Amino acid sequence: MNPPPLPVRRRFPWILYWIVLVLIVLVALAPVGSVVACGLIANAHGCRVDEGSVHPCMINGKDYGQLLYTLGVMGWLMLVTLPAGALAFVLWLIVLIIHRTNWRRRAAS
């Protein structure tokens, strides 16, 4: 008669938590990236960008002023995404700690 197979110990799903954390950071910092991209493009082509109005910005014969204006103004979304990202991070951390604690208790028993 064969002995029963040994139980397979499953690993904690760290990858899921890392993916969610990366998504939280990307969403929270997206407006920052928008402003940085706007500044880099405008500076590289000698264009003026501000929140007051659209200024023409000719790049390879095409006007990108409206796009740069939109990218720059999207920076104001930081007022929402940064606090929301901080809140999402705190919730993520609480869920991680509770899940990891329960995981260790089940593994110990």
N, CA, C and O of each residue as an XYZ file, in Angstrom:
436
protein
N       0.827     -1.178      0.000
C       0.000      0.000      0.000
C       0.881      1.256      0.000
O       1.862      1.331      0.740
N       0.533      2.217     -0.817
C       1.315      3.455     -0.935
C       0.884      4.459      0.126
O      -0.298      4.559      0.452
N       1.856      5.205      0.665
C       1.497      6.248      1.633
C       0.798      7.398      0.902
O       1.002      7.602     -0.294
N      -0.026      8.142      1.640
C      -0.705      9.272      0.994
C       0.321     10.317      0.534
O       1.364     10.486      1.166
N       0.024     11.010     -0.558
C       0.984     12.018     -1.049
C       1.098     13.174     -0.057
O       0.146     13.523      0.642
N       2.280     13.745     -0.021
C       2.514     14.889      0.849
C       1.743     16.105      0.322
O       1.637     16.292     -0.890
N       1.212     16.922      1.218
C       0.483     18.111      0.743
C       1.437     19.078      0.044
O       2.569     19.284      0.480
N       0.963     19.653     -1.029
C       1.763     20.617     -1.777
C       1.575     21.992     -1.137
O       0.458     22.485     -0.983
N       2.677     22.574     -0.783
C       2.618     23.888     -0.149
C       2.588     24.954     -1.235
O       3.525     25.093     -2.021
N       1.490     25.702     -1.262
C       1.352     26.765     -2.252
C       2.094     27.997     -1.794
O       2.205     28.276     -0.600
N       2.600     28.730     -2.771
C       3.341     29.959     -2.467
C       2.373     31.132     -2.358
O       1.299     31.131     -2.959
N       2.774     32.121     -1.585
C       1.968     33.329     -1.449
C       1.946     34.062     -2.795
O       2.981     34.152     -3.455
N       0.785     34.587     -3.214
C       0.676     35.214     -4.548
C       1.238     36.643     -4.601
O       0.494     37.604     -4.799
N       2.532     36.765     -4.424
C       3.164     38.083     -4.437
C       2.967     38.795     -5.775
O       2.774     40.010     -5.809
N       3.017     38.043     -6.875
C       2.948     38.658     -8.198
C       1.671     39.477     -8.367
O       1.699     40.550     -8.969
N       0.553     38.980     -7.840
C      -0.711     39.727     -7.917
C      -0.605     41.061     -7.188
O      -1.060     42.091     -7.686
N      -0.007     41.031     -6.015
C       0.144     42.258     -5.243
C       1.078     43.250     -5.935
O       0.829     44.456     -5.906
N       2.141     42.758     -6.550
C       3.054     43.647     -7.272
C       2.379     44.266     -8.490
O       2.585     45.445     -8.778
N       1.583     43.492     -9.201
C       0.870     44.020    -10.371
C      -0.101     45.121     -9.953
O      -0.170     46.171    -10.592
N      -0.843     44.880     -8.889
C      -1.797     45.889     -8.409
C      -1.057     47.136     -7.944
O      -1.506     48.252     -8.210
N       0.059     46.969     -7.259
C       0.832     48.129     -6.807
C       1.332     48.948     -7.991
O       1.259     50.177     -7.962
N       1.834     48.297     -9.022
C       2.309     49.005    -10.218
C       1.158     49.771    -10.870
O       1.340     50.912    -11.294
N      -0.023     49.157    -10.953
C      -1.179     49.838    -11.529
C      -1.572     51.069    -10.705
O      -1.896     52.115    -11.266
N      -1.542     50.943     -9.385
C      -1.861     52.080     -8.514
C      -0.883     53.227     -8.772
O      -1.294     54.379     -8.911
N       0.398     52.910     -8.835
C       1.419     53.949     -9.048
C       1.268     54.584    -10.429
O       1.361     55.804    -10.561
N       1.038     53.770    -11.453
C       0.892     54.306    -12.804
C      -0.303     55.241    -12.927
O      -0.199     56.302    -13.543
N      -1.432     54.857    -12.349
C      -2.626     55.714    -12.421
C      -2.412     56.990    -11.610
O      -2.788     58.076    -12.052
N      -1.813     56.867    -10.434
C      -1.607     58.046     -9.585
C      -0.639     59.038    -10.218
O      -0.803     60.248    -10.058
N       0.366     58.541    -10.933
C       1.386     59.426    -11.492
C       1.177     59.760    -12.964
O       2.005     60.457    -13.550
N       0.103     59.287    -13.575
C      -0.149     59.554    -14.998
C      -0.166     61.054    -15.318
O       0.439     61.456    -16.311
N      -0.834     61.898    -14.518
C      -0.799     63.334    -14.843
C       0.604     63.933    -14.764
O       0.920     64.867    -15.502
N       1.436     63.412    -13.889
C       2.817     63.891    -13.799
C       3.543     63.570    -15.108
O       4.270     64.405    -15.646
N       3.339     62.365    -15.606
C       3.951     61.966    -16.874
C       3.468     62.833    -18.022
O       4.237     63.166    -18.924
N       2.204     63.197    -17.990
C       1.633     64.057    -19.022
C       2.316     65.422    -19.037
O       2.657     65.936    -20.102
N       2.511     65.997    -17.884
C       3.152     67.314    -17.781
C       4.624     67.224    -18.186
O       5.137     68.107    -18.874
N       5.288     66.173    -17.764
C       6.700     65.995    -18.125
C       6.838     65.844    -19.641
O       7.711     66.464    -20.249
N       5.982     65.026    -20.251
C       6.022     64.848    -21.705
C       5.772     66.181    -22.407
O       6.459     66.513    -23.373
N       4.801     66.936    -21.930
C       4.492     68.249    -22.503
C       5.717     69.161    -22.427
O       6.083     69.799    -23.414
N       6.336     69.218    -21.274
C       7.506     70.081    -21.091
C       8.674     69.665    -21.963
O       9.340     70.512    -22.558
N       8.927     68.366    -22.043
C      10.040     67.884    -22.861
C       9.827     68.196    -24.341
O      10.744     68.657    -25.020
N       8.621     67.944    -24.834
C       8.326     68.203    -26.248
C       8.395     69.699    -26.543
O       8.990     70.116    -27.536
N       7.785     70.500    -25.678
C       7.776     71.946    -25.897
C       9.188     72.525    -25.850
O       9.545     73.348    -26.692
N       9.983     72.109    -24.888
C      11.348     72.621    -24.782
C      12.211     72.176    -25.952
O      13.041     72.946    -26.435
N      12.028     70.959    -26.407
C      12.834     70.446    -27.512
C      12.563     71.196    -28.812
O      13.429     71.265    -29.685
N      11.363     71.758    -28.941
C      10.993     72.434    -30.184
C      10.801     73.939    -30.009
O      10.297     74.613    -30.907
N      11.204     74.462    -28.853
C      11.145     75.895    -28.613
C       9.739     76.470    -28.565
O       9.507     77.601    -28.993
N       8.810     75.692    -28.045
C       7.408     76.131    -27.993
C       7.070     76.666    -26.607
O       7.701     76.314    -25.610
N       6.074     77.513    -26.574
C       5.591     78.086    -25.316
C       4.312     77.354    -24.925
O       3.414     77.172    -25.746
N       4.240     76.937    -23.664
C       3.052     76.249    -23.159
C       2.689     76.846    -21.809
O       3.541     76.987    -20.932
N       1.430     77.193    -21.650
C       0.923     77.603    -20.348
C      -0.558     77.229    -20.266
O      -1.160     76.796    -21.249
N      -1.132     77.408    -19.073
C      -2.522     77.003    -18.873
C      -3.519     78.055    -19.309
O      -4.726     77.812    -19.297
N      -3.031     79.219    -19.694
C      -3.921     80.308    -20.047
C      -4.581     80.148    -21.404
O      -5.772     80.418    -21.555
N      -3.818     79.713    -22.383
C      -4.373     79.560    -23.728
C      -3.469     78.660    -24.560
O      -2.361     78.309    -24.155
N      -3.977     78.299    -25.738
C      -3.222     77.459    -26.675
C      -2.282     78.365    -27.467
O      -2.686     79.409    -27.979
N      -1.032     77.947    -27.555
C      -0.047     78.671    -28.358
C       0.385     77.758    -29.494
O       0.534     76.553    -29.290
N       0.588     78.305    -30.685
C       1.010     77.445    -31.794
C       2.379     76.835    -31.537
O       3.270     77.481    -30.985
N       2.530     75.596    -31.940
C       3.801     74.886    -31.799
C       3.978     74.033    -33.052
O       3.390     72.958    -33.175
N       4.782     74.519    -33.964
C       4.982     73.821    -35.232
C       6.098     72.795    -35.085
O       7.232     73.131    -34.742
N       5.752     71.538    -35.351
C       6.722     70.445    -35.335
C       6.564     69.707    -36.653
O       5.515     69.124    -36.930
N       7.621     69.737    -37.467
C       7.600     69.104    -38.795
C       6.409     69.569    -39.634
O       5.776     68.763    -40.317
N       6.110     70.847    -39.585
C       5.054     71.411    -40.406
C       3.632     71.226    -39.885
O       2.676     71.592    -40.570
N       3.476     70.668    -38.692
C       2.142     70.462    -38.132
C       2.063     71.154    -36.770
O       3.016     71.135    -35.991
N       0.912     71.760    -36.504
C       0.717     72.484    -35.250
C       0.269     71.515    -34.153
O      -0.785     70.886    -34.253
N       1.089     71.408    -33.105
C       0.775     70.547    -31.960
C       0.436     71.368    -30.717
O       0.495     70.851    -29.602
N       0.090     72.616    -30.893
C      -0.205     73.492    -29.762
C      -1.355     72.991    -28.902
O      -1.263     73.000    -27.675
N      -2.437     72.557    -29.536
C      -3.599     72.069    -28.782
C      -3.249     70.814    -27.979
O      -3.659     70.677    -26.827
N      -2.501     69.914    -28.581
C      -2.094     68.689    -27.886
C      -1.218     69.023    -26.684
O      -1.417     68.476    -25.599
N      -0.258     69.911    -26.871
C       0.618     70.280    -25.757
C      -0.164     70.987    -24.657
O       0.092     70.766    -23.473
N      -1.102     71.823    -25.035
C      -1.953     72.491    -24.048
C      -2.736     71.455    -23.236
O      -2.805     71.533    -22.009
N      -3.323     70.485    -23.942
C      -4.097     69.433    -23.263
C      -3.210     68.627    -22.325
O      -3.592     68.353    -21.187
N      -2.027     68.248    -22.798
C      -1.102     67.496    -21.942
C      -0.715     68.292    -20.704
O      -0.629     67.741    -19.607
N      -0.483     69.584    -20.879
C      -0.106     70.429    -19.745
C      -1.228     70.609    -18.743
O      -1.005     70.546    -17.534
N      -2.436     70.834    -19.243
C      -3.575     71.062    -18.347
C      -3.977     69.775    -17.627
O      -4.526     69.826    -16.527
N      -3.706     68.627    -18.240
C      -4.037     67.363    -17.566
C      -3.266     67.185    -16.259
O      -3.619     66.342    -15.435
N      -2.225     67.973    -16.075
C      -1.487     67.938    -14.816
C      -2.351     68.274    -13.615
O      -2.064     67.843    -12.498
N      -3.406     69.042    -13.838
C      -4.306     69.390    -12.726
C      -5.017     68.155    -12.171
O      -5.510     68.179    -11.043
N      -5.070     67.087    -12.950
C      -5.672     65.851    -12.432
C      -4.894     65.276    -11.243
O      -5.400     64.428    -10.509
N      -3.658     65.750    -11.068
C      -2.871     65.307     -9.908
C      -3.592     65.596     -8.598
O      -3.416     64.883     -7.610
N      -4.403     66.644     -8.600
C      -5.142     66.982     -7.384
C      -6.096     65.868     -6.978
O      -6.491     65.783     -5.815
N      -6.469     65.017     -7.923
C      -7.353     63.888     -7.633
C      -6.565     62.586     -7.571
O      -6.751     61.791     -6.649
N      -5.682     62.363     -8.549
C      -5.025     61.054     -8.644
C      -3.991     60.805     -7.548
O      -3.835     59.665     -7.109
N      -3.287     61.831     -7.099
C      -2.293     61.590     -6.044
C      -2.939     61.208     -4.709
O      -2.518     60.221     -4.105
N      -3.951     61.951     -4.221
C      -4.602     61.497     -2.988
C      -5.313     60.149     -3.168
O      -5.289     59.311     -2.267
N      -5.941     59.941     -4.326
C      -6.606     58.654     -4.568
C      -5.574     57.530     -4.602
O      -5.831     56.436     -4.099
N      -4.417     57.792     -5.188
C      -3.346     56.796     -5.213
C      -2.817     56.495     -3.823
O      -2.522     55.345     -3.501
N      -2.697     57.528     -2.997
C      -2.252     57.320     -1.613
C      -3.263     56.476     -0.847
O      -2.886     55.568     -0.106
N      -4.549     56.774     -1.027
C      -5.594     55.991     -0.374
C      -5.589     54.546     -0.879
O      -5.704     53.607     -0.091
N      -5.457     54.375     -2.190
C      -5.414     53.022     -2.762
C      -4.203     52.257     -2.242
O      -4.294     51.055     -1.993
N      -3.061     52.944     -2.072
C      -1.870     52.286     -1.537
C      -2.093     51.821     -0.102
O      -1.707     50.709      0.258
N      -2.711     52.664      0.715
C      -2.984     52.284      2.109
C      -3.914     51.069      2.141
O      -3.679     50.126      2.897
N      -4.969     51.092      1.322
C      -5.883     49.940      1.274
C      -5.161     48.692      0.784
O      -5.361     47.603      1.323
N      -4.321     48.848     -0.237
C      -3.524     47.732     -0.763
C      -2.650     47.144      0.345
O      -2.569     45.925      0.497
N      -2.001     48.010      1.112
C      -1.120     47.556      2.190
C      -1.895     46.827      3.279
O      -1.432     45.805      3.784
N      -3.068     47.338      3.649
C      -3.893     46.676      4.661
C      -4.322     45.289      4.183
O      -4.232     44.314      4.928
N      -4.787     45.208      2.940
C      -5.205     43.909      2.394
C      -4.025     42.959      2.345
O      -4.170     41.782      2.674
N      -2.863     43.444      1.943
C      -1.661     42.604      1.890
C      -1.310     42.068      3.275
O      -1.037     40.877      3.424
N      -1.313     42.921      4.277
C      -0.950     42.490      5.636
C      -1.949     41.469      6.157
O      -1.547     40.457      6.732
N      -3.244     41.711      5.970
C      -4.265     40.766      6.441
C      -4.130     39.434      5.707
O      -4.162     38.374      6.332
N      -3.981     39.486      4.387
C      -3.865     38.252      3.600
C      -2.613     37.468      3.999
O      -2.674     36.252      4.177
N      -1.486     38.155      4.139
C      -0.226     37.486      4.496
C      -0.307     36.870      5.901
O       0.200     35.772      6.130
N      -0.944     37.578      6.835
C      -1.093     37.054      8.196
C      -1.952     35.800      8.189
O      -1.595     34.795      8.803
N      -3.077     35.856      7.499
C      -3.940     34.664      7.408
C      -3.239     33.524      6.688
O      -3.410     32.363      7.058
N      -2.467     33.834      5.684
C      -1.717     32.817      4.935
C      -0.735     32.083      5.860
O      -0.628     30.858      5.819
N      -0.022     32.850      6.692
C       0.943     32.232      7.615
C       0.231     31.379      8.658
O       0.713     30.301      9.008
N      -0.914     31.850      9.160
C      -1.661     31.067     10.150
C      -2.109     29.742      9.572
O      -1.996     28.702     10.222
N      -2.625     29.777      8.333
C      -3.079     28.530      7.685
C      -1.909     27.601      7.410
O      -2.035     26.383      7.538
N      -0.778     28.169      7.034
C       0.399     27.331      6.747
C       0.946     26.699      8.013
O       1.458     25.580      7.981
N       0.841     27.414      9.137
C       1.356     26.883     10.402
C       0.478     25.767     10.969
O       0.954     24.905     11.707
N      -0.792     25.792     10.621
C      -1.684     24.775     11.189
C      -1.816     23.554     10.306
O      -2.534     22.616     10.653
